[in-house]
Amino acid sequence: MGSNILTLNGAKITMDTKAKVVNGRTVLPLRAVATALGANVAWNEADQTVTVK
């Protein structure tokens, strides 16, 4: 907790923000988790939306 480094299969991935605990649950940035699972993440500034494919 409190780190912005995610380790996936021995590889270190730098996340935009740090992992933290909220109400007893670990919270990670969506982009980091989605990317680690092989998804593409896109931010649309005009619409203020995130697309995960």
C-alpha positions in Angstrom: 0.0 0.0 0.0 1.1 3.5 -0.6 3.1 2.6 -3.6 2.6 3.5 -7.3 4.4 0.3 -8.5 2.3 -2.7 -9.6 4.2 -6.0 -10.0 2.8 -8.3 -12.7 4.6 -11.6 -13.4 7.8 -10.1 -12.0 7.5 -6.9 -14.2 7.1 -3.6 -12.5 4.5 -1.2 -13.9 4.3 2.4 -12.7 0.7 3.5 -12.0 -0.6 7.0 -12.2 -1.5 7.0 -8.5 -0.8 4.9 -5.4 -2.7 1.9 -4.3 -4.7 2.5 -1.1 -7.2 0.9 1.3 -10.7 2.3 1.4 -13.2 0.7 3.8 -11.0 -2.4 4.2 -10.6 -2.9 0.4 -7.6 -2.4 -1.8 -8.2 0.2 -4.5 -6.0 0.3 -7.7 -6.3 2.7 -10.7 -8.5 1.2 -13.4 -6.0 2.0 -16.1 -3.3 -0.1 -14.4 -5.6 -3.1 -13.8 -7.1 -3.0 -17.3 -3.7 -2.6 -19.0 -2.3 -5.5 -16.9 -5.2 -7.7 -18.2 -4.4 -6.8 -21.8 -7.2 -4.2 -22.4 -6.8 -0.8 -24.1 -7.9 2.2 -22.1 -8.8 5.5 -23.8 -9.8 8.9 -22.3 -12.1 11.2 -24.2 -11.5 14.7 -22.9 -14.5 16.2 -24.8 -17.0 13.7 -23.3 -15.1 13.1 -20.1 -15.5 9.4 -20.6 -13.2 6.3 -20.3 -13.4 3.5 -22.8 -12.0 0.0 -21.9 -11.7 -2.5 -24.8 
